Amino acid sequence: MAYQEGYSENNGIKIFYRDYGPKDATPVLLVHGLGAQLVHWPEHLIDFLIENNYRPITFDNRDSGLSTRFKKKPSIVLGYLRYFFRLPIKSEYTLNDMARDGINILDHLNINQAHIIGTSMGGMISQIICAKYPQRVKTFTLIASTASVPG
Protein backbone atom coordinates (compact mmCIF):
# COMPACT_ATOMS: atom_id res chain seq x y z
CA MET A 1 0.00 0.00 0.00
CA ALA A 2 1.68 3.21 -1.17
CA TYR A 3 1.34 6.46 0.73
CA GLN A 4 3.07 9.75 1.39
CA GLU A 5 3.52 10.98 4.91
CA GLY A 6 4.57 14.18 6.56
CA TYR A 7 3.64 16.86 9.06
CA SER A 8 1.26 19.78 8.94
CA GLU A 9 1.59 22.52 11.54
CA ASN A 10 -0.94 24.43 13.64
CA ASN A 11 0.56 27.18 15.83
CA GLY A 12 3.76 25.20 16.38
CA ILE A 13 1.95 21.90 16.91
CA LYS A 14 3.08 19.23 14.43
CA ILE A 15 0.45 16.77 13.23
CA PHE A 16 1.68 13.61 11.50
CA TYR A 17 -0.41 12.37 8.56
CA ARG A 18 -0.50 9.74 5.82
CA ASP A 19 -1.97 10.48 2.40
CA TYR A 20 -3.04 7.37 0.45
CA GLY A 21 -4.31 6.98 -3.05
CA PRO A 22 -4.02 9.10 -6.18
CA LYS A 23 -4.09 12.90 -5.89
CA ASP A 24 -7.01 13.14 -8.34
CA ALA A 25 -9.21 10.81 -6.24
CA THR A 26 -11.89 12.16 -3.88
CA PRO A 27 -10.30 12.92 -0.46
CA VAL A 28 -11.58 11.28 2.72
CA LEU A 29 -10.26 12.61 6.05
CA LEU A 30 -10.35 9.85 8.68
CA VAL A 31 -10.41 11.24 12.24
CA HIS A 32 -9.63 8.75 15.02
CA GLY A 33 -10.62 8.81 18.66
CA LEU A 34 -8.81 9.29 21.93
CA GLY A 35 -5.44 7.56 22.09
CA ALA A 36 -5.76 5.87 18.69
CA GLN A 37 -3.02 6.29 16.10
CA LEU A 38 -3.36 6.58 12.35
CA VAL A 39 -2.19 2.98 12.00
CA HIS A 40 -5.33 1.80 13.82
CA TRP A 41 -7.52 2.38 10.76
CA PRO A 42 -8.04 -1.11 9.26
CA GLU A 43 -5.96 -1.76 6.16
CA HIS A 44 -8.97 -3.30 4.42
CA LEU A 45 -10.87 -0.02 4.89
CA ILE A 46 -7.99 1.97 3.39
CA ASP A 47 -7.74 -0.53 0.51
CA PHE A 48 -11.50 -0.41 -0.09
CA LEU A 49 -11.47 3.39 -0.28
CA ILE A 50 -8.51 3.43 -2.69
CA GLU A 51 -10.09 0.74 -4.90
CA ASN A 52 -13.23 2.90 -5.14
CA ASN A 53 -11.35 6.03 -6.25
CA TYR A 54 -11.07 7.70 -2.86
CA ARG A 55 -7.97 9.26 -1.32
CA PRO A 56 -7.86 8.31 2.38
CA ILE A 57 -5.97 10.68 4.66
CA THR A 58 -5.23 9.54 8.21
CA PHE A 59 -3.44 11.38 11.01
CA ASP A 60 -2.29 11.15 14.60
CA ASN A 61 -4.15 13.54 16.88
CA ARG A 62 -2.22 15.64 19.37
CA ASP A 63 -0.64 13.51 22.12
CA SER A 64 -0.85 10.44 19.88
CA GLY A 65 1.56 8.56 17.63
CA LEU A 66 4.12 10.80 15.93
CA SER A 67 2.29 14.11 16.50
CA THR A 68 3.33 16.67 19.12
CA ARG A 69 3.01 15.44 22.68
CA PHE A 70 2.37 17.68 25.66
CA LYS A 71 4.25 17.34 28.94
CA LYS A 72 1.28 18.10 31.18
CA LYS A 73 -1.10 15.12 31.14
CA PRO A 74 -4.68 15.63 32.35
CA SER A 75 -6.30 13.28 34.84
CA ILE A 76 -9.02 11.40 32.97
CA VAL A 77 -10.87 10.58 36.22
CA LEU A 78 -10.78 14.19 37.42
CA GLY A 79 -11.83 15.39 33.97
CA TYR A 80 -14.79 13.00 33.94
CA LEU A 81 -15.90 14.12 37.41
CA ARG A 82 -15.67 17.77 36.38
CA TYR A 83 -17.69 16.98 33.24
CA PHE A 84 -20.27 14.99 35.25
CA PHE A 85 -20.77 17.90 37.66
CA ARG A 86 -20.74 20.37 34.74
CA LEU A 87 -17.63 22.14 35.97
CA PRO A 88 -15.13 23.63 33.51
CA ILE A 89 -12.41 21.26 32.34
CA LYS A 90 -8.87 22.64 32.05
CA SER A 91 -6.69 21.33 29.25
CA GLU A 92 -3.65 22.24 27.16
CA TYR A 93 -5.93 22.27 24.08
CA THR A 94 -9.56 21.82 23.06
CA LEU A 95 -11.54 19.82 20.54
CA ASN A 96 -11.73 23.08 18.55
CA ASP A 97 -7.92 23.08 18.32
CA MET A 98 -8.00 19.47 17.17
CA ALA A 99 -10.61 20.29 14.52
CA ARG A 100 -8.32 23.03 13.26
CA ASP A 101 -5.53 20.42 13.03
CA GLY A 102 -7.68 18.45 10.58
CA ILE A 103 -8.40 21.56 8.50
CA ASN A 104 -4.68 22.41 8.48
CA ILE A 105 -3.93 18.98 7.01
CA LEU A 106 -6.40 19.67 4.20
CA ASP A 107 -4.80 23.11 3.67
CA HIS A 108 -1.30 21.58 3.69
CA LEU A 109 -2.37 19.09 1.00
CA ASN A 110 -4.19 21.79 -1.04
CA ILE A 111 -7.56 20.07 -0.59
CA ASN A 112 -10.59 22.35 -0.68
CA GLN A 113 -13.22 19.81 0.34
CA ALA A 114 -13.26 16.24 1.68
CA HIS A 115 -15.55 13.55 3.00
CA ILE A 116 -15.09 13.45 6.79
CA ILE A 117 -15.31 10.20 8.78
CA GLY A 118 -14.94 10.41 12.56
CA THR A 119 -15.01 7.66 15.16
CA SER A 120 -15.42 8.06 18.92
CA MET A 121 -13.72 11.32 20.01
CA GLY A 122 -12.78 11.74 16.35
CA GLY A 123 -16.51 12.00 15.70
CA MET A 124 -16.70 14.90 18.15
CA ILE A 125 -13.77 16.57 16.40
CA SER A 126 -15.45 15.94 13.04
CA GLN A 127 -18.70 17.52 14.22
CA ILE A 128 -16.76 20.69 14.99
CA ILE A 129 -15.16 20.59 11.54
CA CYS A 130 -18.65 20.34 10.02
CA ALA A 131 -20.04 23.17 12.15
CA LYS A 132 -17.13 25.61 11.81
CA TYR A 133 -15.94 24.77 8.29
CA PRO A 134 -19.03 23.50 6.40
CA GLN A 135 -17.62 24.62 3.05
CA ARG A 136 -14.77 22.11 3.53
CA VAL A 137 -17.09 19.11 4.03
CA LYS A 138 -18.53 16.98 1.19
CA THR A 139 -20.24 14.48 3.51
CA PHE A 140 -19.92 13.51 7.15
CA THR A 141 -20.01 10.02 8.67
CA LEU A 142 -20.16 9.66 12.46
CA ILE A 143 -19.18 6.31 14.03
CA ALA A 144 -19.66 5.42 17.73
CA SER A 145 -19.65 9.02 18.94
CA THR A 146 -21.75 11.61 20.71
CA ALA A 147 -22.57 15.28 20.46
CA SER A 148 -21.27 15.68 24.03
CA VAL A 149 -24.34 17.61 25.12
CA PRO A 150 -25.26 16.83 28.74
CA GLY A 151 -28.88 15.80 29.42
C-alpha positions in Angstrom: 0.0 0.0 0.0 1.7 3.2 -1.2 1.3 6.5 0.7 3.1 9.7 1.4 3.5 11.0 4.9 4.6 14.2 6.6 3.6 16.9 9.1 1.3 19.8 8.9 1.6 22.5 11.5 -0.9 24.4 13.6 0.6 27.2 15.8 3.8 25.2 16.4 1.9 21.9 16.9 3.1 19.2 14.4 0.5 16.8 13.2 1.7 13.6 11.5 -0.4 12.4 8.6 -0.5 9.7 5.8 -2.0 10.5 2.4 -3.0 7.4 0.5 -4.3 7.0 -3.0 -4.0 9.1 -6.2 -4.1 12.9 -5.9 -7.0 13.1 -8.3 -9.2 10.8 -6.2 -11.9 12.2 -3.9 -10.3 12.9 -0.5 -11.6 11.3 2.7 -10.3 12.6 6.1 -10.4 9.8 8.7 -10.4 11.2 12.2 -9.6 8.7 15.0 -10.6 8.8 18.7 -8.8 9.3 21.9 -5.4 7.6 22.1 -5.8 5.9 18.7 -3.0 6.3 16.1 -3.4 6.6 12.3 -2.2 3.0 12.0 -5.3 1.8 13.8 -7.5 2.4 10.8 -8.0 -1.1 9.3 -6.0 -1.8 6.2 -9.0 -3.3 4.4 -10.9 0.0 4.9 -8.0 2.0 3.4 -7.7 -0.5 0.5 -11.5 -0.4 -0.1 -11.5 3.4 -0.3 -8.5 3.4 -2.7 -10.1 0.7 -4.9 -13.2 2.9 -5.1 -11.4 6.0 -6.3 -11.1 7.7 -2.9 -8.0 9.3 -1.3 -7.9 8.3 2.4 -6.0 10.7 4.7 -5.2 9.5 8.2 -3.4 11.4 11.0 -2.3 11.1 14.6 -4.2 13.5 16.9 -2.2 15.6 19.4 -0.6 13.5 22.1 -0.9 10.4 19.9 1.6 8.6 17.6 4.1 10.8 15.9 2.3 14.1 16.5 3.3 16.7 19.1 3.0 15.4 22.7 2.4 17.7 25.7 4.2 17.3 28.9 1.3 18.1 31.2 -1.1 15.1 31.1 -4.7 15.6 32.3 -6.3 13.3 34.8 -9.0 11.4 33.0 -10.9 10.6 36.2 -10.8 14.2 37.4 -11.8 15.4 34.0 -14.8 13.0 33.9 -15.9 14.1 37.4 -15.7 17.8 36.4 -17.7 17.0 33.2 -20.3 15.0 35.2 -20.8 17.9 37.7 -20.7 20.4 34.7 -17.6 22.1 36.0 -15.1 23.6 33.5 -12.4 21.3 32.3 -8.9 22.6 32.0 -6.7 21.3 29.2 -3.6 22.2 27.2 -5.9 22.3 24.1 -9.6 21.8 23.1 -11.5 19.8 20.5 -11.7 23.1 18.5 -7.9 23.1 18.3 -8.0 19.5 17.2 -10.6 20.3 14.5 -8.3 23.0 13.3 -5.5 20.4 13.0 -7.7 18.5 10.6 -8.4 21.6 8.5 -4.7 22.4 8.5 -3.9 19.0 7.0 -6.4 19.7 4.2 -4.8 23.1 3.7 -1.3 21.6 3.7 -2.4 19.1 1.0 -4.2 21.8 -1.0 -7.6 20.1 -0.6 -10.6 22.4 -0.7 -13.2 19.8 0.3 -13.3 16.2 1.7 -15.5 13.5 3.0 -15.1 13.4 6.8 -15.3 10.2 8.8 -14.9 10.4 12.6 -15.0 7.7 15.2 -15.4 8.1 18.9 -13.7 11.3 20.0 -12.8 11.7 16.3 -16.5 12.0 15.7 -16.7 14.9 18.2 -13.8 16.6 16.4 -15.4 15.9 13.0 -18.7 17.5 14.2 -16.8 20.7 15.0 -15.2 20.6 11.5 -18.6 20.3 10.0 -20.0 23.2 12.2 -17.1 25.6 11.8 -15.9 24.8 8.3 -19.0 23.5 6.4 -17.6 24.6 3.1 -14.8 22.1 3.5 -17.1 19.1 4.0 -18.5 17.0 1.2 -20.2 14.5 3.5 -19.9 13.5 7.1 -20.0 10.0 8.7 -20.2 9.7 12.5 -19.2 6.3 14.0 -19.7 5.4 17.7 -19.6 9.0 18.9 -21.7 11.6 20.7 -22.6 15.3 20.5 -21.3 15.7 24.0 -24.3 17.6 25.1 -25.3 16.8 28.7 -28.9 15.8 29.4 
